[in-house]
């Protein structure tokens, strides 16, 4: 019933005078059987941050299908006198939280008109205005620098309108499920990790502050972001459960040469979901990607950095229908690899199923679900026939002017200095234990 309602809703899309959405085609190409040169990729990193739409982070990035000069939505869908909320630049690295629930998403979508984003936040004072805010290179310079150096997908969607929890589930299983209540038996849902086990392919699920959660008996609180902890076929298997580790283990693996083939990363302690500090999350995430680039694994790696859901923020592209079900709102995807040309804007319609599909293509695995099999391919973003690029780490020594002027001294110190020092300490620690000293729809940005 819900799937049919979504299909009907998207079929009723009408132009609206104040908003300027770019319509995305629901059609997806046939899944490629193989790609010459794909065997050059031997290590995959799926890094998932939290709660931002594409337009909120990259809507003003040059050359993308993003925000227009007059992008706006009604402040109220029932009271025309309430006026219009227009897209505006945000300079705060922290904001009030927004409603990203399934209810709010349906209200924002508004039968495909894409004009309910302000109205969807009416229960939170000031949130309707906030929902049309966006960031740019002043607040998230390291993410924009990654886009300049590698590839940015501007037609990439989350897989569910229901917020973070179902999308984290989809990222590992190509479907969603109802988490078990306290005391109930854990569900058994086939995941990409079970597929990798069947092929003898190593994997790791790295979680920031995982050791702290275990020590404090709070492992269950991580299930929303680490859904495999709530599945009997992973959590009930000691060998697989041991593959869920603290993020420090990934840094150690990069240095010691024990890196799994497929690596998932989530950062509950540095989430960018409002009211989280986007500067802190940015530093932690790009610092990790820089560490990958400086490691022995760079020449055979593909890093896929995305955001779990829209977070309540505006986006102007109607979600496509994949396998008869509507995707969620558009989110950023940065593709970082020695096999990606710099400044690429990848405009193939894709979603979280495309990430799973990519892993399956590299390791010769079938799709988990029919819907995932219908997702667009990410392979067109790669140049697998060309020479591998040298690493291009993002310089991280300069504070954005907006953060320096709008954040307090304490906020700036926490957001920029502590994560950087933590990364340095982790690398030194790993080296110390080793006994060593410190160590095809492509657009090119004009």
C-alpha positions as CSV (number, residue, x, y, z in Angstrom):
1,X,0.0,0.0,0.0
2,X,2.7,2.5,1.0
3,X,4.8,1.7,-2.1
4,X,1.8,2.2,-4.3
5,X,1.1,5.5,-2.7
6,X,4.6,6.7,-3.3
7,X,4.4,5.7,-7.0
8,X,1.1,7.6,-7.3
9,X,2.6,10.6,-5.5
10,X,5.5,10.8,-7.8
11,X,3.3,10.6,-10.8
12,X,1.5,13.8,-9.8
13,X,4.5,16.0,-10.0
14,X,3.6,19.6,-11.1
15,X,5.8,22.6,-11.7
16,X,5.7,25.2,-8.9
17,X,6.6,28.8,-9.5
18,X,8.8,29.5,-6.5
19,X,10.9,26.4,-6.3
20,X,13.3,25.3,-9.0
21,X,13.7,21.6,-8.6
22,X,15.6,19.6,-11.2
23,X,13.6,16.4,-12.0
24,X,15.5,13.2,-11.9
25,X,14.6,10.3,-14.3
26,X,13.3,7.2,-12.6
27,X,14.9,5.1,-15.3
28,X,18.1,3.2,-14.6
29,X,20.4,1.4,-17.0
30,X,20.9,-2.3,-17.1
31,X,23.4,-3.5,-14.5
32,X,26.9,-4.1,-16.1
33,X,28.1,-7.7,-16.1
34,X,31.7,-6.8,-15.7
35,X,34.1,-3.8,-16.2
36,X,37.6,-4.2,-17.6
37,X,40.1,-3.2,-15.0
38,X,37.8,-3.7,-12.0
39,X,40.2,-6.2,-10.5
40,X,42.6,-3.2,-9.8
41,X,40.3,-2.3,-6.9
42,X,41.0,-4.6,-4.0
43,X,40.0,-2.5,-1.0
44,X,36.7,-0.7,-0.5
45,X,35.8,1.8,2.2
46,X,32.2,2.8,2.8
47,X,32.2,5.8,5.1
48,X,28.8,7.0,6.3
49,X,28.2,10.4,7.9
50,X,24.9,11.6,9.1
51,X,22.0,13.8,8.2
52,X,22.6,16.2,5.3
53,X,20.9,16.6,1.9
54,X,22.9,17.2,-1.3
55,X,21.7,20.8,-1.7
56,X,22.5,21.5,2.0
57,X,26.2,20.6,1.4
58,X,26.8,21.0,-2.3
59,X,23.9,22.9,-3.8
60,X,26.1,25.8,-4.8
61,X,29.1,23.7,-6.0
62,X,30.0,24.7,-9.5
63,X,28.5,22.6,-12.3
64,X,26.0,20.5,-10.3
65,X,22.3,20.2,-10.4
66,X,21.8,22.3,-7.3
67,X,20.3,25.4,-6.0
68,X,19.1,28.2,-8.2
69,X,19.2,31.9,-7.5
70,X,15.5,32.0,-6.5
71,X,15.1,28.7,-4.9
72,X,12.4,28.9,-2.3
73,X,9.3,27.1,-0.8
74,X,6.2,28.4,1.0
75,X,6.5,28.9,4.7
76,X,3.1,27.3,5.0
77,X,1.2,25.1,2.5
78,X,-2.1,26.2,4.0
79,X,-1.5,30.0,4.6
80,X,-0.3,31.9,1.5
81,X,0.1,35.0,3.6
82,X,3.0,33.4,5.5
83,X,5.3,34.1,2.6
84,X,8.2,32.3,1.1
85,X,11.4,30.8,2.7
86,X,14.3,31.1,0.3
87,X,17.6,29.3,0.3
88,X,20.3,31.1,2.3
89,X,23.9,30.6,3.4
90,X,24.5,29.2,6.9
91,X,27.7,30.1,8.8
92,X,27.1,28.2,12.0
93,X,28.9,24.9,12.4
94,X,26.1,23.9,14.9
95,X,22.4,24.4,14.3
96,X,19.2,23.3,16.0
97,X,18.1,19.8,15.1
98,X,15.6,19.3,12.3
99,X,12.8,16.7,11.9
100,X,13.9,14.0,9.5
101,X,11.2,11.5,10.2
102,X,9.1,9.7,7.6
103,X,6.2,12.0,8.4
104,X,8.4,15.1,7.8
105,X,9.8,13.6,4.6
106,X,6.3,12.9,3.2
107,X,5.3,16.5,4.1
108,X,8.5,17.9,2.4
109,X,7.9,15.8,-0.7
110,X,4.3,16.9,-0.9
111,X,3.2,14.5,-3.6
112,X,6.3,15.2,-5.6
113,X,6.0,19.1,-5.6
114,X,9.1,19.3,-3.4
115,X,7.7,22.4,-1.7
116,X,6.9,21.3,1.8
117,X,10.4,21.4,3.4
118,X,9.6,24.5,5.5
119,X,6.1,23.4,6.4
120,X,7.4,20.0,7.4
121,X,9.3,21.6,10.3
122,X,6.4,23.7,11.7
123,X,6.5,21.9,15.0
124,X,10.0,23.2,15.7
125,X,10.4,26.9,16.3
126,X,12.6,28.5,13.6
127,X,13.2,25.2,11.9
128,X,11.1,26.0,8.8
129,X,13.5,28.8,8.0
130,X,16.6,26.8,8.9
131,X,15.6,23.9,6.6
132,X,16.4,26.0,3.5
133,X,19.9,26.8,4.7
134,X,23.0,25.6,2.9
135,X,26.8,25.4,3.5
136,X,29.6,26.0,1.1
137,X,33.4,26.0,0.9
138,X,33.6,28.4,3.8
139,X,32.2,25.9,6.3
140,X,33.1,22.5,4.7
141,X,36.2,23.3,2.7
142,X,37.7,19.8,3.1
143,X,34.7,18.1,1.6
144,X,34.7,20.6,-1.3
145,X,38.4,20.0,-1.7
146,X,37.7,16.3,-2.1
147,X,35.1,17.0,-4.7
148,X,37.7,19.1,-6.6
149,X,40.3,16.4,-6.4
150,X,38.1,13.4,-7.1
151,X,34.4,12.8,-8.0
152,X,31.1,14.2,-6.7
153,X,27.8,12.5,-7.5
154,X,24.9,14.9,-8.0
155,X,22.2,12.3,-8.7
156,X,22.7,10.1,-5.7
157,X,19.8,9.3,-3.4
158,X,19.3,7.7,0.0
159,X,17.1,4.6,-0.3
160,X,14.3,5.3,2.2
161,X,12.3,8.4,3.1
162,X,12.2,7.3,6.7
163,X,15.3,8.8,8.1
164,X,18.6,7.4,9.3
165,X,17.7,4.0,10.8
166,X,16.2,2.4,7.6
167,X,18.9,3.8,5.5
168,X,21.7,2.4,7.6
169,X,19.9,-1.0,7.3
170,X,19.6,-0.6,3.5
171,X,23.4,0.2,3.3
172,X,24.2,-3.3,4.6
173,X,21.2,-5.4,3.4
174,X,19.4,-3.7,0.5
175,X,16.2,-3.8,2.6
176,X,14.8,-2.6,5.9
177,X,13.4,-4.4,8.9
178,X,11.9,-3.7,12.3
179,X,14.6,-3.9,14.9
180,X,14.0,-6.4,17.7
181,X,12.5,-5.1,21.0
182,X,14.2,-5.8,24.3
183,X,14.3,-9.5,25.1
184,X,13.0,-10.5,21.7
185,X,14.9,-12.8,19.3
186,X,17.2,-10.9,16.8
187,X,16.0,-11.0,13.2
188,X,18.1,-12.8,10.6
189,X,18.5,-10.7,7.5
190,X,21.1,-11.5,4.7
191,X,23.7,-8.8,4.5
192,X,26.6,-7.9,2.2
193,X,28.9,-9.2,5.0
194,X,27.3,-12.7,4.8
195,X,27.9,-12.6,1.1
196,X,31.5,-11.7,1.6
197,X,31.9,-14.5,4.1
198,X,30.6,-17.0,1.6
199,X,33.3,-15.9,-0.8
200,X,36.1,-15.8,1.8
201,X,36.4,-12.0,1.4
202,X,37.6,-10.2,4.6
203,X,35.6,-7.3,6.0
204,X,35.5,-5.0,9.0
205,X,32.9,-2.6,10.5
206,X,34.7,0.2,12.2
207,X,32.9,2.3,14.8
208,X,34.3,5.4,16.5
209,X,34.3,5.0,20.3
210,X,33.2,1.4,20.0
211,X,35.4,0.3,22.9
212,X,33.9,3.0,25.1
213,X,30.4,1.8,24.3
214,X,31.4,-1.8,25.1
215,X,33.1,-0.9,28.4
216,X,30.0,1.0,29.5
217,X,27.5,-1.7,28.4
218,X,26.0,0.5,25.7
219,X,26.6,-1.7,22.7
220,X,22.9,-1.9,21.9
221,X,22.7,1.9,21.6
222,X,24.8,1.6,18.4
223,X,22.3,-0.6,16.6
224,X,20.7,2.4,14.7
225,X,24.1,3.2,13.1
226,X,25.5,-0.3,13.2
227,X,22.4,-2.4,12.3
228,X,24.4,-5.7,12.1
229,X,24.7,-5.6,15.9
230,X,20.9,-6.3,15.9
231,X,21.0,-9.3,13.5
232,X,21.4,-12.8,14.7
233,X,23.4,-13.9,11.7
234,X,26.1,-11.3,12.6
235,X,25.8,-10.6,16.3
236,X,25.2,-14.3,17.0
237,X,28.3,-15.4,15.2
238,X,31.4,-14.8,17.3
239,X,33.7,-14.7,14.3
240,X,31.6,-12.0,12.5
241,X,30.9,-10.1,15.7
242,X,34.6,-9.7,16.2
243,X,34.8,-7.9,12.9
244,X,32.9,-5.0,14.4
245,X,35.7,-3.0,15.9
246,X,36.8,0.3,17.3
247,X,37.9,2.8,14.6
248,X,41.4,2.8,16.0
249,X,41.7,-0.7,14.6
250,X,41.3,0.7,11.1
251,X,44.3,3.0,11.6
252,X,46.3,0.1,13.0
253,X,45.4,-2.0,9.9
254,X,46.4,0.7,7.5
255,X,49.9,0.9,9.2
256,X,50.5,-2.8,10.0
257,X,49.2,-4.2,6.6
258,X,46.2,-6.2,7.9
259,X,43.5,-4.2,6.2
260,X,40.3,-6.1,5.3
261,X,39.0,-6.0,1.7
262,X,35.7,-4.2,2.6
263,X,35.6,-1.7,5.3
264,X,32.5,0.1,6.7
265,X,33.0,3.2,8.9
266,X,30.6,5.1,11.1
267,X,31.4,7.8,13.6
268,X,28.7,8.2,16.4
269,X,31.0,10.5,18.3
270,X,31.6,12.9,15.5
271,X,28.2,12.9,13.7
272,X,27.4,15.8,11.5
273,X,23.7,15.5,12.2
274,X,22.3,18.7,13.8
275,X,23.0,19.7,16.5
276,X,26.3,17.9,15.9
277,X,29.4,20.0,14.9
278,X,29.9,19.7,11.1
279,X,33.4,21.0,11.5
280,X,34.4,18.2,13.9
281,X,32.8,15.5,11.7
282,X,34.5,16.9,8.6
283,X,37.9,16.9,10.2
284,X,37.5,13.3,11.5
285,X,36.2,12.0,8.2
286,X,38.7,13.8,5.9
287,X,41.5,13.0,8.3
288,X,40.7,9.3,7.9
289,X,40.5,9.6,4.1
290,X,43.9,11.3,4.1
291,X,45.3,8.4,6.2
292,X,44.0,6.0,3.5
293,X,45.7,8.0,0.8
294,X,49.0,8.0,2.7
295,X,48.8,4.2,3.3
296,X,50.2,1.3,1.3
297,X,46.6,0.5,0.2
298,X,45.9,3.7,-1.8
299,X,46.8,2.3,-5.2
300,X,44.1,-0.4,-5.0
301,X,41.4,1.5,-3.1
302,X,37.9,3.0,-3.7
303,X,36.5,5.3,-0.9
304,X,32.7,5.9,-1.0
305,X,31.8,8.7,1.4
306,X,28.0,9.4,1.8
307,X,25.5,10.7,4.3
308,X,22.8,8.4,5.8
309,X,19.8,10.7,5.1
310,X,18.5,14.2,4.3
311,X,18.5,15.3,8.0
312,X,15.5,17.5,7.5
313,X,17.3,19.8,5.0
314,X,15.9,21.0,1.6
315,X,16.8,19.3,-1.6
316,X,15.2,20.1,-5.0
317,X,15.4,16.9,-6.9
318,X,12.4,14.5,-6.9
319,X,13.5,11.0,-5.6
320,X,13.3,8.4,-8.4
321,X,11.4,5.1,-8.2
322,X,13.7,2.1,-8.1
323,X,12.3,-1.4,-8.2
324,X,8.8,0.0,-7.7
325,X,9.7,1.9,-4.6
326,X,10.5,5.6,-4.1
327,X,14.0,6.4,-3.0
328,X,14.7,8.9,-0.2
329,X,16.0,12.4,-0.7
330,X,19.2,13.1,-2.5
331,X,22.4,13.0,-0.4
332,X,26.1,13.7,-1.3
333,X,28.4,10.9,-2.5
334,X,32.1,11.6,-2.8
335,X,34.1,9.0,-4.7
336,X,37.8,9.0,-3.8
337,X,40.1,6.6,-5.7
338,X,43.3,6.6,-7.7
339,X,41.0,5.6,-10.6
340,X,38.9,8.7,-10.6
341,X,39.6,11.8,-12.7
342,X,39.9,15.0,-10.7
343,X,36.9,17.4,-10.8
344,X,34.5,14.8,-12.0
345,X,30.7,15.4,-11.5
346,X,29.0,12.0,-11.8
347,X,25.4,12.4,-12.9
348,X,24.2,8.8,-13.2
349,X,21.0,8.3,-11.1
350,X,22.1,6.0,-8.2
351,X,21.3,5.2,-4.6
352,X,22.6,3.2,-1.6
353,X,21.9,0.0,-3.6
354,X,24.5,1.2,-6.0
355,X,27.1,1.0,-3.2
356,X,26.2,-2.6,-2.5
357,X,26.2,-3.3,-6.3
358,X,29.7,-1.9,-6.6
359,X,31.0,-4.2,-3.8
360,X,29.3,-7.1,-5.5
361,X,30.8,-6.3,-8.9
362,X,34.3,-6.1,-7.4
363,X,34.0,-9.5,-5.6
364,X,31.7,-11.4,-8.0
365,X,28.6,-11.5,-5.8
366,X,24.9,-11.5,-6.8
367,X,22.4,-8.8,-5.8
368,X,20.8,-9.1,-2.3
369,X,17.4,-8.0,-3.5
370,X,15.6,-7.3,-6.8
371,X,15.4,-3.6,-5.9
372,X,19.1,-3.3,-5.4
373,X,19.6,-5.0,-8.8
374,X,17.7,-2.1,-10.3
375,X,19.9,0.6,-8.8
376,X,22.2,2.6,-11.1
377,X,25.8,1.6,-11.4
378,X,28.7,3.6,-10.0
379,X,31.3,2.1,-12.3
380,X,31.0,4.9,-14.8
381,X,32.6,7.2,-12.3
382,X,35.9,5.3,-12.5
383,X,38.7,5.3,-15.1
384,X,39.9,1.8,-14.7
385,X,42.0,1.8,-17.9
386,X,44.1,4.8,-17.1
387,X,47.2,5.1,-14.9
388,X,46.5,5.1,-11.1
389,X,46.7,8.6,-9.7
390,X,49.1,9.5,-6.9
391,X,47.6,10.3,-3.6
392,X,46.2,13.9,-3.1
393,X,45.6,14.4,0.6
394,X,43.5,17.5,1.5
395,X,45.6,20.1,3.4
396,X,43.9,20.6,6.8
397,X,45.9,23.4,8.4
398,X,43.7,26.4,7.7
399,X,40.5,27.2,9.5
400,X,37.5,28.4,7.4
401,X,36.9,32.1,8.0
402,X,33.3,31.5,9.0
403,X,34.2,29.0,11.7
404,X,36.9,31.3,13.1
405,X,34.5,34.2,13.2
406,X,31.3,32.5,14.3
407,X,32.5,29.7,16.5
408,X,33.8,30.3,20.0
409,X,37.5,29.6,20.8
410,X,36.5,26.4,22.6
411,X,34.4,25.2,19.6
412,X,37.2,25.9,17.2
413,X,39.7,24.1,19.4
414,X,37.4,21.0,19.8
415,X,36.4,20.9,16.1
416,X,39.9,21.3,14.6
417,X,42.7,20.6,17.0
418,X,41.5,17.6,19.0
419,X,40.5,15.4,16.0
420,X,43.7,16.2,14.2
421,X,45.8,15.3,17.3
422,X,43.7,12.1,17.8
423,X,44.6,11.0,14.2
424,X,48.3,11.7,14.8
425,X,48.3,9.8,18.1
426,X,46.6,6.8,16.6
427,X,49.1,6.6,13.8
428,X,52.1,7.0,16.2
429,X,50.5,4.3,18.5
430,X,50.2,1.9,15.6
431,X,53.7,2.5,14.4
432,X,55.0,2.1,18.0
433,X,53.4,-1.3,18.2
434,X,55.2,-2.2,15.0
435,X,58.5,-1.2,16.4
436,X,59.0,1.6,13.8
437,X,59.5,5.3,14.0
438,X,56.9,7.8,12.9
439,X,56.3,7.7,9.5
440,X,29.0,7.0,-18.5
441,X,27.5,10.3,-17.4
442,X,30.4,12.3,-16.4
443,X,30.9,16.1,-16.3
444,X,34.3,17.6,-15.7
445,X,34.2,20.8,-13.6
446,X,35.4,23.7,-15.7
